[in-house]
Amino acid sequence: MVNHTTVGWNENTSVELTTSQLIAGSVVSLTGFINDTDCENHTDNVTHYDGKLNNAGIPLTSDIAFEVPFFLIVGISGLIGNLLVILVYGQKRYQQNNSSLYVLNLAIGDLLAVIVVGFHVTEFYRVTWSVLWYHDIQCIIHRFFRYIGFNITVFNMVAIAVDRYFAICHPIRFRMNFSLKRTKIILVFLWILTLAASSPTLFMFKAIYNSGDHGATYTGKTPFACKLVLPFGPWYRHFKAFYFNFVLFFIPSFVTMILYSIIVYEVWKSTRGIVGKAGTNKKVDNVHWKTARTLLVVFFAYFFCYVLFCTYNLFFIYLPENALHPMIKNVGLILPYANSCSNPIIYSFMTPQFRKACRELICGRQVRETSTSQSLYTVDCDRNTAHSMCDMSSVNSVYADGDN
């Protein structure tokens, strides 16, 4: 006679497992298989803690002393920073160029990710599981919006690189084709694409509250209230690793790197006087490059925050169990959240006009500029052409930081 052990997912569903299945670590349920291809919790090859909890209901083996303060810093700084970006770029006078619209869209996506961070902090405290993480739908919504925040960022990065590529390398085509109206249509399309690209996550998560199994993915990993499932069978683990990490991260990042490499090369040739482009203005080219330079730094900050996480998730199922130190895995898991607060910091360091706009917003009065600085921000264009060659002029943009 075969012995069975019941592992309940929630109050309505449970899974019966044979003793041999538990030993092997393979879990089969009515809805799918437990996933082992991500840094999320699952029961395949898990490391169980000894059941001891502190007064806050936290496993004593967790690294919560490191993770929770990190998330709190990211959440608070990201909330303040991205709200400032939205309030600045949300003003009509700053919405007259493509770059400002993309930056505004990035801030909205980052603000969504910051909200996700806030709820994620509660998952470290098991006393919240019975309220915030009790049902499957609560896990699904949280993880779905987390992937939306991730994906809208990478799609924005590609769109920004394309926009800057045409602005610098093909300015005539940029003037003709990259209008403000078309940019707004592109932004709507990016959100639709993001929702579609993130839709597989709607089938990938279940709540584990009351399951009796709160094992961590690996030693040193904090158990969470949500676990991954493979909804369509074991093959899905390979699809998930390839789709979410290679298709949605490495391919877009590679395309973005290629475009920025071309931009840098074109600017280098232009500054050395090797080529001259008909119909261009040296001062305008310089302003375009200053914009591209800031957005290039934004891209590399994004890439740095995500590359460890996506690399690990892509190759996790093919690596030995102890191939990486647990701390490296933990850092890779939380770094993507840091990207949610990095962009406002980059803008503050690299764009004086953004700092000026923030001071005006906070102080409630216009900050006076010297006549010298005003002349540095001037580009020969008017408001009617501010979305094209002149889209970084001081008339409309917080990105016009002068010609040095």
NORDA-V575584 format. One record per residue. N is the residue number from 0. PHI is phi in whole degrees, -180 to 180 (NA if undefined). D_FIRST is the distance of its C-alpha to the first C-alpha in whole Angstrom. Layout:
BEGIN
n,phi,d_first
N,PHI,D_FIRST
N,PHI,D_FIRST
END
This chain:
BEGIN
n,phi,d_first
0,NA,0
1,-90,4
2,-82,7
3,-125,10
4,-126,13
5,-96,16
6,-114,19
7,-84,22
8,-79,25
9,-156,27
10,-70,28
11,-107,27
12,-131,24
13,-151,21
14,-129,18
15,-95,15
16,-126,14
17,-76,11
18,-61,11
19,-66,13
20,-67,15
21,-64,16
22,-64,17
23,-73,19
24,83,20
25,-98,20
26,-119,20
27,-119,20
28,-123,21
29,-67,23
30,-105,26
31,159,26
32,-109,25
33,-69,26
34,-86,29
35,-132,30
36,-117,33
37,-147,36
38,-83,37
39,-81,35
40,-75,32
41,-157,28
42,-106,25
43,-89,25
44,59,26
45,-84,27
46,-114,29
47,-89,28
48,-84,30
49,-82,30
50,89,30
51,-81,34
52,-125,36
53,-86,40
54,-66,42
55,-89,42
56,76,38
57,-108,38
58,-57,36
59,-69,38
60,-90,37
61,-79,39
62,-99,42
63,-64,43
64,-62,47
65,-96,47
66,-77,46
67,-63,47
68,-59,50
69,-61,50
70,-66,49
71,-66,52
72,-64,55
73,-61,54
74,-64,53
75,-69,56
76,-66,59
77,-66,57
78,-65,58
79,-66,61
80,-63,62
81,-73,61
82,-64,62
83,-62,66
84,-62,65
85,-66,64
86,-66,67
87,-73,70
88,-76,69
89,-77,68
90,-71,72
91,-59,74
92,-68,76
93,-102,73
94,-106,72
95,-106,74
96,-147,73
97,-63,69
98,-60,68
99,-63,68
100,-65,66
101,-67,64
102,-64,64
103,-61,63
104,-66,60
105,-61,59
106,-65,59
107,-64,58
108,-64,55
109,-66,55
110,-64,55
111,-62,52
112,-64,50
113,-64,52
114,-62,50
115,-61,47
116,-59,48
117,-59,48
118,-71,45
119,-66,43
120,-60,45
121,-65,43
122,-70,40
123,-74,40
124,-110,40
125,-65,37
126,-66,39
127,-90,40
128,-62,36
129,-71,36
130,-112,39
131,-86,40
132,-131,37
133,-77,34
134,-105,34
135,-57,33
136,-63,37
137,-67,38
138,-67,37
139,-62,38
140,-62,41
141,-62,42
142,-67,40
143,-63,42
144,-71,45
145,-64,45
146,-70,45
147,-62,48
148,-60,50
149,-65,49
150,-74,49
151,-64,53
152,-67,54
153,-68,53
154,-68,55
155,-62,58
156,-61,58
157,-65,59
158,-63,61
159,-64,63
160,-62,63
161,-63,64
162,-60,67
163,-69,68
164,-60,69
165,-72,71
166,-63,73
167,-96,74
168,-93,74
169,-135,75
170,-63,77
171,-67,78
172,-64,75
173,-63,74
174,-61,77
175,-80,76
176,-113,73
177,-104,71
178,-81,72
179,-62,71
180,-62,70
181,-68,68
182,-64,66
183,-64,65
184,-65,64
185,-62,62
186,-64,61
187,-63,59
188,-62,58
189,-61,56
190,-69,54
191,-64,53
192,-63,52
193,-64,50
194,-61,48
195,-67,47
196,-67,46
197,-89,44
198,-60,42
199,-59,39
200,-67,38
201,-67,38
202,-113,34
203,-109,33
204,-133,33
205,-139,31
206,-80,31
207,-111,29
208,-60,30
209,70,27
210,-79,25
211,79,24
212,-136,25
213,-118,28
214,-66,28
215,-88,31
216,-62,31
217,-154,33
218,-58,34
219,92,37
220,-98,36
221,-73,37
222,-66,33
223,-110,35
224,-85,34
225,-117,33
226,-127,31
227,-79,31
228,-130,29
229,-104,29
230,-70,30
231,-121,30
232,115,27
233,-60,27
234,-62,31
235,-68,32
236,-64,32
237,-74,35
238,-61,37
239,-61,37
240,-60,38
241,-73,41
242,-70,42
243,-75,42
244,-108,44
245,-83,46
246,-71,47
247,-95,47
248,-130,49
249,-69,50
250,-65,52
251,-60,54
252,-66,54
253,-65,56
254,-61,58
255,-63,59
256,-62,60
257,-62,62
258,-64,64
259,-69,65
260,-63,66
261,-65,68
262,-61,70
263,-61,70
264,-64,72
265,-64,74
266,-66,75
267,-61,76
268,-65,78
269,-66,80
270,-68,81
271,-87,82
272,73,84
273,-75,83
274,-130,82
275,-132,84
276,-102,82
277,-65,85
278,80,85
279,-109,83
280,-124,84
281,-59,84
282,-67,83
283,-66,81
284,-58,79
285,-64,79
286,-67,77
287,-58,75
288,-67,74
289,-61,74
290,-64,71
291,-61,69
292,-63,69
293,-63,68
294,-69,65
295,-66,64
296,-64,63
297,-59,61
298,-65,59
299,-66,59
300,-63,58
301,-62,55
302,-62,54
303,-62,54
304,-70,52
305,-104,49
306,-65,49
307,-67,47
308,-59,44
309,-73,44
310,-65,44
311,-63,41
312,-67,39
313,-72,40
314,-110,39
315,-56,36
316,-73,34
317,-107,36
318,-99,36
319,-60,35
320,-59,33
321,-106,36
322,-68,39
323,-124,41
324,-67,41
325,-55,40
326,-65,43
327,-64,44
328,-64,41
329,-64,42
330,-63,46
331,-62,45
332,-73,43
333,-97,46
334,-58,49
335,-55,49
336,-68,49
337,-63,52
338,-63,54
339,-67,54
340,-114,57
341,-80,59
342,-62,61
343,-59,63
344,-66,64
345,-63,65
346,-59,67
347,-65,69
348,-76,69
349,-107,70
350,-129,72
351,-57,75
352,-66,75
353,-68,72
354,-62,73
355,-62,76
356,-64,74
357,-67,72
358,-64,75
359,-63,77
360,-67,74
361,-75,73
362,-79,77
363,74,78
364,-148,81
365,-77,82
366,-85,82
367,-73,85
368,-110,85
369,-76,88
370,-63,90
371,-65,89
372,-66,85
373,-63,86
374,-68,88
375,-68,85
376,-90,83
377,-85,85
378,-129,84
379,-73,87
380,-164,85
381,-128,85
382,-64,82
383,-70,82
384,-115,81
385,-68,78
386,-89,75
387,-112,76
388,-60,78
389,-99,79
390,-70,76
391,-110,76
392,-73,80
393,-68,80
394,-62,81
395,-129,78
396,-120,75
397,-80,74
398,-93,73
399,-76,77
400,-110,78
401,93,81
402,-109,82
403,-101,83
END
